[in-house]
């Protein structure tokens, strides 16, 4: 469960602050309102209010849920809230059960437990946040459970700059959702709307602007499969006090300046410099050194969620998160004569960053940026060790990035990728002269670029035997009884970043009984492209179809027959926006050749291409 803390020291039970405005909410609601019902709970009210009129940000939350079933009672009865004791303070105002005309209060200091659960440890993140927990007793069907709390404080590294999002979640809507922002008129808070949020109501008194938004009866929409992560689904408003991307970069960049390197690490950097004269070679080899030597683990206590640790600490512990790894890489790269800096990216919303307001809160990852011969290289020291030359090292992120330098003016585009040939899969199948003769298969699979990195890492973790065992299980769905005829051969060219596998297989009794027109059948499956695209369940869509990174996959199957095979072959050519597929089959005496090529030209396909995609 985690470590338990003294609740009296960390959880303050206090009355609702004077600036908070609690208005009644509607109950009962119309029976036709079903969008707000889910998991045995009717979500009646979500009321978020933020106050910037004092020296610190105050974030207030009030929620009311009606219990419909026993499962709903179990969910609603467990009150939990997370906060960071490094810079935040928590007040709980009430946790009430409303039953008929009676209100039963449970917010008492002795009732709380404060736990350090570290819910992100499975992702190797130690953030130091605490969870305040209270199990509300005696919650019954038809009860309304209502709670109210306020969290004070913001990350000191932002120097009081405010940034936030107001989101009206249409996947799990409340019957009534309210949002409020109080700000001194002297503070310029920029606002940008997405997906038609409700209009605001504005009043001003004593130099403070009071903005309020309200949405009642929001209809639920289910998420669509294969929707790109950078799509903003919900009616939303972005709020930011930052005036420009330069202001964001200038605020954070001093925290990513590492200074000197520990002597032992400096010797390693100098060794790389002596062994590799070219700057491109140095950049790639130093990247591999950091990827190999530094294991991933994030210590994000307090300011650690936004800033890296000192380089000496990073190196002495030999672990770090993305900020630590990138800062270490930049320090070594500069010693090697490279023009390098840290850069902030978003692994989810990278393509959308240039359409939103400048803010430090829109990024979730840090990488390294290297400028060389007029080109930008975006390198991620946290991924598994990558092979290849600098030009061939795969950049796993997409969209826009913010280089952390005082000279940065705007976001920088990380480049649209041309489709790279990442897999070539070739089978030579030889069928025996008789129906019950075993068939033999020589399978060669060539992986390149990030597919080679992934296969290299998989073999390192599973071993070649584990890899073959897993693949045989998949292949047995097509060829029952298929077995390995010889040990797998692995050829790993790290300089070109290619991994080639050669497998020799035996298929007992490959011929199967077919129908009247095909008395005998030997199944052939394209196993190279089968996992590359996923089916759509519905053709009516609102959003683009996610295709993944631009890439090319080819598959050649050569079948040596026991006799000459009739036929002229065929050619297929299918296209959808962003995707192209070609297939052809030819017969040459006793040999049939089947070639297939799938090219994904871009990251997503438009809504209009859904039928062609299917």
N, C-alpha and C positions, 0 to 999 in steps of 0.2 A: 504494500500500500504506500509506503514512503515514510519519511521522518515526520514526527509530530512536533509542532511548535506550541508555545503558550499563546492561546487565543486572546487572552486579556491584553497582552502586549501589542498585538497586531490588528485585532478587529475591534473597532470602536463602534459601539451602539449609540447613535445620536439621532436627534430629531431631524426632520427633513429641512434642508437649508432654506433660508428665507427667499432666496432668489428663484427657487424651484416652484413651478406652478402646476399643481395636480388638479386636473379637471376630471369630472366624472366620465366614465366610459359607458357605452351602451350595453345593457344586459336586461332581458334576454335579446339575442340577435335573431333576425328572421331565419326560419327553418330552411329557406332556400340558399342560405349562405353556407356552402360546403367547402369552399376553397380553403378556409382557415381551419379545417378539421384534418387531423392526421395522427396516427399512433395513439388513438384513444384520448386525444386532447383537442379542445377547441381553443385556438389561440385568439384571445379577445383583444389584448392591448400590448403594444410595445411603444414605450414613450422614452425617447432619448433626448436629454437636454444638456447643452454644453455652455459653460460660462467662462468668458475670457476677460471679465471686467476686473478681476483681482490680479495679484502678482503671479498666480499659477493657474493652469487649466483645471477646470472641474468638470468631470463627466458624470452625469447622473442617468440612472436607468431605472425604469419602473415597468414591470411586466405583470400581466394578469392572464391566467390560464384556467379554463374550466375542465374538470375531470369528467370524462365520459365513460371510461371503462377501468377495469382493474389495472390493465397495462398502463393506461394513462395516469392512474394514481401513483404507480411505481416511478414513472418518469417525472411527474410533477413534484413529487414529495422530496426529491433530492435537490437541494439548493447548492450550487457550486459557482464560484467566481474566482478567476485568476488575477493576480496582480504582482508587480515587481517591487519588492520591498526596498530595492536599491534607490528608487526615486519616486515611489508612489505610496499613497496612504489611502486606506479603505475605511469607509463608514457604511455600516448597514443600518437602515432606518426602520424597516419593518419586514417581517416575513409572516404573512397573515393567512389564515384559512377562514374564508367567508362562507358560512353555512346558514342559509336563510337570512335572518336579521342579525345573526351573531358574528362577531369578528374575534377570532382566537389568535393571539399573538405568540410567536415562537422566537423572535430575535432577542436572545439573551446571551451575554458574553460567555456564560458557562456552557451553552449549548453548542458552540462552534468547535470544530476541529480545524486546525491549520496544518496542512500537509505540504511537504515538498515531494510531489509525485514524479516530477521530471518526465512528463508524458512524451517528450521527444527523444528520450534516450535511445529508443530503437532506431532513430535516425541519426544517432551519434551527436545529439545536441543537448548540452547542459546549460539551461538558460536561467536557473535560479529563481524562477517564478514560484510563487506559493499559491496553493489552492485552499480557499476557505470553503468548508463543507458543513452542511447541516442537513440531517435527515428529519424531515418534518413528520411528527407522529400523527396517527389517526387521520389520514386523508381518505375521504370517501367519495364515491361517485356523486356527481352534481356539486361537489365543493368547488369553490374558486380559490386558487392559490395565487396570492399576490405578494410581490416583493419589491423593495426599493433600496437602492444603494448609490453611493457616490464615490468615485475614485479621483483623488487629487494628485497632480504632478505630471510632468512631461520629461522626456529625455533631455538632460542638461546639454548634451552635445549640440542640440538644435538651437540653443540660445533663446528659447522662448518662442521660436517661430511655430506657427500653428499650421497643421496639415491634417486633413481628414477626408473621409468619404461618407456621404449620406446615401444609403442604399435601401430601396424598397424591394425586398426579396420576393420575386414572383414565383419561386419554386416552393417556398414555405411561407406564404403570406399570413399576416395577422388580419383579423377583421378590421382593426383600426391601428394604423401606424402613424406615430407623431414624431417629428423631429424639430428641435429648437436650437438656435444659436444666439447667444448674447455676446456682443462684441463692442468695445469702445469704438466710436466713430473714427477716432484717430488711427485705428489699426485697419490697414487695407487688406481685407480678405478677398481674394479672387475666387470667383465661382464659375463652374462650367457644368452644363447639363448634358446628360446622356439618356436616350430612350424616353424622353418626355416625362420627367418627374412632375409631381403636382406643383402648381404655382405656390409661391411663398406669400405670407402675410407679414407686413413689416410695420413696426411701430418704433418710435424713438422717444426716450425720456432720459433726462440727466446725462446726456452725452453718450448713452448706450443704445445701440440698435438691437432690436429684438426681432429675429427672423423665425418664422414658424412654417412648417410644412405638415400637411395631413393628407392621408390617403385612407379611404374607407371602402371596404368591400372589394379589395384587389382580387382579381381572378387568378387562380393558380395556372401556371404553365409548366409542363414537364420538360426537362432538359432534352435536347436532341442529341443522339449519338453522333460521333465523329464531328463534333463542333470544335473549331480551333479554340485553343485556350485563350487567345488574345481578344476574343469577342466579349464585349461587355453586354451581359444578358439583361440586367435589371434596370429599371428606372433609377437613375443615380444622379448625385451632384458631387463634384469634386471641389474641395475647399483647400486653398493654399495661400499662405502669407508670403511665399517666395515670389520675387519679382521676375527672376530669370533663371535659366539653367546655370549661368555663370555664378549666381549667388549660391546655388546648391553646391556646385563643384568647389567654389572658394571656401565655403564653410567646412566641408569635409576633407578636402585634400591635405591640410596640414597634419591630420591624424594618420595619414597613410605614408608619411615621409619617415623612412626607417632610420636614416642616419647611417652610422658605421655598422659593420658586420663583426661578429665574434671572430677571433683569430683563426680558430679551427675551420669555420665556414669560409672565411676569406681565402684560406689556403686551397680549399676545394674549388672555389670560383677561379682562382688564379691558375690552377691546374687545367681546368677546362679552357681557359684563355690560351695557355701554352699549346694544348693539343689541337685546338681548332682556331685557325687564323681568321677565317671568314666570320663576319658578324652574323650571318644567317645560321651558320653551323653552331655558333656559340648560343644563339637564342634557343635553338632546338635542343641542344645537349643540356643546357641549364634547365630548361623546362622538364626534361626527362629526369634530371637529378632531383628536382623538387618533388615531382610526382612519385618517384621511387622512395625517397627518404622521409617524406612527411606524410604520416597517416592522417586521415580525416577525423577530427573530433572538435566540436564547437563548444567553447566555454563562453557563453554569452551573458554573463552576469552584469546587470546594470548597463553601463555604457558599452559593454562588450557586444551587445547586439548590433551596434552601429560602427564600432571602431575596432581595429586590430590590436593585438597585444604587442609588446616590445619584441623586436626581432630576436634578441638574446633569449627571451623566454620561449619564443616559438621554437628556436633551434634546440635549446636545452631539453625541452619536453618531446621534441620530434613529433608533435601533432599540432593541428590547427584547423580552423574552418576556412571558408573561401577568402575572408578578409586577411587572415594570417598568411595563407599560402600565397596570395597575390602580392602582399607587401613584401614577403621574403623573396619572391621571384623578382620583383622590381628592384629591390636593393642589390641583388646579385647581378641582374642584367645591366644596371648602371655601372657597376664596377667593371663589367666586360665591355663597356663602351657603347651600350645600346641606349637608344632614346626610348624609355619605358615609363609607364605610370600605371596605377591601378585604374580600373574602370568598373562602373556599376551597370548591371544589366537586369533584365527580368526574364526568368526562364518560362514564364507563363504569358505575359502581356508585351513581349518585346516588340512586336509589330505595331502595337497601339501607342507606344510611348510618345511618339511625336505629335499625337492628337490630344494629349492631355496637358494639364498645367504643370509647370515646373514644381517639383516636390522631391524631397528626400525619401518619401514613404512609398514610392511606386516601384522600387527595386527590391529584389530578393536574393541577389547573388553578386559576387565580385570576381572579376577576372583581371588579367593583365593585358595591357595595350602596348604594342611595340611598333614604332615607326621606323621603317628601313627602306631606303631608296625610293621614297615617295609613296610607299604602300603601308597600309595598316594591317597588322596581324593581331588577332584576338585569341589569346591563349588562356586555357583554364588549367591551373596547376592542381586542381582537386580531382580531376578525372584520372582513371587508370593510365598507366604509362603509355604514351602514344609513340608510334614509330613514324618513320618517314622524314623527308626534308621539311624545312620550315614551310615551303609552299604547299606541301601535301598534308600537313597536320590539320586534322578536321577540327573546325570550330563548332562545338556542339550547341551554340546558342544562336539566336536569330533576332533580327529586328534592329533596334536602336540601342546605343550605349552612351554612357556619360563618362568620358575620361576625366579623372580627378586631378586637374591642374588648375591653377589660377587663370590660365589663358583660355580655358574652355569657354566658348560662347554658346554653343548649341549642342544638342545631341549629335552623335555621329552614326551614320548608317553602317552596319557591319558587313554589308555586301550581300547581294542576291547570288545564290549559288547556281552554277550550271549543273545539270545532272551528271553525276560521276558514276562510272561503271564500277559498281561495288561488288557484284556477284556474277560469276560465270560458272554455270553448273553443267557438267557434261557426263552423260551416261553412254557407255557402250555395252549393249545387251546382246548376248549370243544365246540363241535358242537351240536346243538339241534336236536331233533328227526324229525323235519319237515323242508321242504325247506325254509320256511320263519321264522324259529326259529332264534332268535339272537344267536350269538356265544359269548363266553366269553374268555378273554385272561388274564392270570396272567403272567406278564413279570418281570423277575428279571435280573438286570444288575449289574455285579460286576466289578468295576474299580480298578486297582492297579497301583502303581508306579506313573509315570508322568501323566497317564490318570486320576488317582485319584486326583492329584493336579489340573489338568485342570477342572475336573468336580466340585470339591469343589469351585474353583474360579468362575466358571460359575454360580453355584447356588447362591453364595454370591452376584454376580452382578445382576442376573436376578430374583432371588427368585425362589422357587419351582414352583409357578404358571406360571412364565414366561418360565421356562424350559419345563414344560408339554405342554404349548400352542405351543411352537416351535416344539416339537416332534410330537404332534398330526397333525400338518400341513404336516409333512413329511409322517407320517403313512397313512394319508388319500389318498395318491396316490395309495396305495395298497388296503386299506379298506375304501372306502367312507363312511362317517357317523360315523366312530369310535369315541367313546366318553369315557371319564374317568368315571369309575364306582365307584371309591372310591379315597380318597385323597392319593397322593403319599407318600410312606414311605421311609425315608432316614436314613441310618445307616452309620455313619462316624467313622471309627476307625483310628484315627490319629497315634497311636503308630505303627500299621501295615501298615499305609498309604493305606487304602482301603476305597472306598465309594460304598455302595450297595443301589440300588434303586429298589423298588417294586411297580409296577403299575398294577392296575386292570382296564381292558377295556371291553367295550361292543361293538360288531359289529352287527348292525341291518342288517338283510337280507344278511348274509355272502355268501350264495350260489349264484353263477351267472350262467347264461345260457351259455353253451359251444357249441362245435361242435357236429357233428353227432356221433362220437365215445365217446364223453364225454359230455353227455347232461347237467350235472351239474359240476361246477368248484368252488372250494374254493381256492383263491390265498394265497400262503405262500411265504414270502420273507425273505431272510437272510439279516437282517439289521445290523448285526454286522460287516461283512467283506466287505460290498458293497462299502464303501468309502476308503478302505485301499489301493487299487491299482488303477491306472488310465490307460486308454487305450492309445495305441500308434496310431498315425495317419499314420506313415510310418514305414516300417520294415527296409528299408535301412538306416543305421545309421553310424555315425562316433564315437559317444561317448557312454559311459556306460549309463545304465538306472538307474535313482535314485529310490531307494526303501524306503528310510527313515530309521529310527532307527530300529535295530533288535528287533523283538517283536513277540508275539503269541496271536492270537485272536481265541476264540472258540465260537461256536453257537450250542445250542441244542434246537430243536423244538419238542415238544411232542403234538400230536394231538389225542384227544379222540373222536372217531367216533361214530355215532349213530348205526352202525352195524359193523359186522366183515368185514375186508377189505382184498381182495385177493392180492397175490403177495409175492415174495421172497425177495424184497428189492434190493439194489445195493451198490456197493462200487466204488468210484472214487479216483484215486491217480494221481495228476499232479505235475510235477516238472520242474523247470527252475533253472538256476544257481542262488543260493541265495534265492530261494523261494520254498516252498512246500505247497501243498494243499491236504487235505484228506476230503472225504465226504462219508458218508454211511447212508443208510436208512434201517430200519427193521420194520416188522409188527408183533405185538404180540396181537392177538385177535382183539379187537376194538381200539387198540392204535398203532399209527405210530410214530416212533422215527427217527428224522433226525439230524445227528450230522455233523458239519463242523469245520475244523481246518485249519487256515492259519498261516504258520510260515515264517517269514522273517528272514533269517539267517545272512544277512550282509547288508551294506548300499547301495550297488549298484550291478547291474547285468551286465556282460560283453556284448559287442556288439553281440557276437556270440549267446547269449541267447535270442535275440529279438523274434524269432519265438516261442520258448517255453514260453516266457513271455506272448505273445499275446494269 
